[in-house]
Amino acid sequence: MNANPTHKDTDMKAVMAKASAKILAIHDRIKEDRIEGEAALRRLLPIAQGNTGQSERVARLLLACYNGYRFPMRLNNMRSLDYEIMDDCLAVLRMDANAYQEVHRYFDNGGNVFEQLAKDWGFEEGGAK
């Protein structure tokens, strides 16, 4: 076996280095998404518990993240949200896509909080109101 690195060895090392850098960048992005998403989630829950024109839409999104089978949501429900609220909704979706933990677990007694949210809005399983 030849001790001198071949062109193939050099190419393979470059490919591996590039793949490793990409994986590290993805891990950094996931961590950033989790931090931003949690902060957004904490801003959105009080909106969902409120009584503004946007509260129901935010509640639907949070409940869809909580249990999308029980509380499905149509994407057009996100129309006409204020930009800051929309950005927070998107941050929660990015965070939730990585399934670090379920959205209700970011809150003390979160299961009960989200169940109460569904009850307060009169959302039935299957998305009907």
C-alpha positions as CSV (number, residue, x, y, z in Angstrom):
1,M,0.0,0.0,0.0
2,N,1.3,3.4,-1.0
3,A,1.9,5.8,2.0
4,N,1.5,8.9,-0.3
5,P,-2.0,10.4,-0.3
6,T,-3.6,10.0,-3.6
7,H,-5.9,12.5,-5.4
8,K,-8.9,10.4,-4.3
9,D,-7.8,10.5,-0.6
10,T,-7.6,14.3,-0.8
11,D,-11.0,14.6,-2.5
12,M,-12.6,12.4,0.1
13,K,-11.1,14.4,3.0
14,A,-12.5,17.6,1.4
15,V,-15.9,16.0,1.0
16,M,-15.9,14.8,4.6
17,A,-14.8,18.2,5.9
18,K,-17.5,19.9,3.9
19,A,-20.2,17.5,5.2
20,S,-19.0,17.9,8.8
21,A,-19.2,21.7,8.5
22,K,-22.7,21.4,7.1
23,I,-23.8,19.2,9.9
24,L,-22.4,21.6,12.5
25,A,-24.1,24.5,10.8
26,I,-27.5,22.6,10.9
27,H,-27.0,21.8,14.6
28,D,-26.3,25.5,15.3
29,R,-29.4,26.5,13.4
30,I,-31.5,24.0,15.3
31,K,-30.2,25.4,18.6
32,E,-30.9,28.9,17.5
33,D,-34.4,28.0,16.3
34,R,-35.1,26.4,19.7
35,I,-34.0,29.5,21.6
36,E,-36.0,31.9,19.3
37,G,-39.0,29.5,19.2
38,E,-39.3,29.2,22.9
39,A,-39.2,33.0,23.4
40,A,-41.8,33.4,20.7
41,L,-44.0,30.6,22.2
42,R,-43.9,32.5,25.6
43,R,-45.1,35.7,23.8
44,L,-47.8,33.9,21.8
45,L,-49.5,32.0,24.7
46,P,-50.8,35.2,26.4
47,I,-52.1,36.4,23.0
48,A,-53.9,33.1,22.5
49,Q,-55.4,33.4,25.9
50,G,-56.6,36.9,25.2
51,N,-59.5,38.4,23.4
52,T,-58.1,40.3,20.4
53,G,-58.9,39.8,16.8
54,Q,-55.7,37.7,16.4
55,S,-56.1,35.6,19.6
56,E,-58.2,32.8,18.0
57,R,-55.7,32.4,15.1
58,V,-52.8,32.2,17.5
59,A,-54.7,29.7,19.7
60,R,-55.4,27.5,16.6
61,L,-51.7,27.5,15.7
62,L,-50.6,26.6,19.2
63,L,-53.2,23.9,19.6
64,A,-52.2,22.5,16.2
65,C,-48.6,22.3,17.4
66,Y,-49.8,20.7,20.7
67,N,-51.9,18.1,19.0
68,G,-52.5,18.5,15.2
69,Y,-54.7,15.4,15.0
70,R,-57.1,16.7,17.5
71,F,-56.8,20.4,16.5
72,P,-56.0,20.6,12.8
73,M,-55.6,24.1,11.4
74,R,-56.0,25.6,7.9
75,L,-53.0,27.7,6.9
76,N,-55.3,30.5,5.6
77,N,-56.1,31.1,9.3
78,M,-52.7,32.8,9.5
79,R,-53.6,35.5,7.1
80,S,-53.8,39.1,8.4
81,L,-51.7,38.5,11.5
82,D,-49.5,41.4,12.5
83,Y,-46.0,40.9,11.2
84,E,-44.5,40.5,14.7
85,I,-47.0,37.9,15.6
86,M,-46.5,36.1,12.3
87,D,-42.8,36.1,12.9
88,D,-43.4,34.5,16.3
89,C,-45.7,31.9,14.8
90,L,-43.1,31.0,12.2
91,A,-40.4,30.8,14.9
92,V,-42.6,28.4,16.9
93,L,-43.1,26.2,13.8
94,R,-39.4,26.1,13.1
95,M,-38.7,25.1,16.7
96,D,-41.5,22.5,16.7
97,A,-40.2,21.0,13.4
98,N,-37.2,19.7,15.3
99,A,-39.3,18.1,18.0
100,Y,-36.9,19.0,20.8
101,Q,-39.9,18.8,23.1
102,E,-43.6,19.2,22.7
103,V,-44.8,22.8,22.9
104,H,-46.9,22.3,26.1
105,R,-43.8,21.1,27.9
106,Y,-42.2,24.6,27.8
107,F,-44.8,25.6,30.5
108,D,-45.5,24.4,34.0
109,N,-48.6,22.2,33.9
110,G,-48.6,22.9,30.1
111,G,-50.9,20.0,29.2
112,N,-53.6,21.6,31.4
113,V,-52.9,25.0,30.0
114,F,-53.3,23.9,26.4
115,E,-56.4,21.8,27.2
116,Q,-57.9,24.9,28.9
117,L,-57.0,27.0,25.9
118,A,-59.0,24.6,23.7
119,K,-61.9,24.6,26.1
120,D,-61.9,28.4,26.4
121,W,-62.1,28.8,22.6
122,G,-64.7,26.0,22.3
123,F,-62.5,24.1,19.9
124,E,-63.7,20.6,19.4
125,E,-61.5,17.7,18.3
126,G,-61.2,17.8,14.5
127,G,-60.9,21.5,14.4
128,A,-64.6,22.5,14.5
129,K,-65.8,25.3,16.7
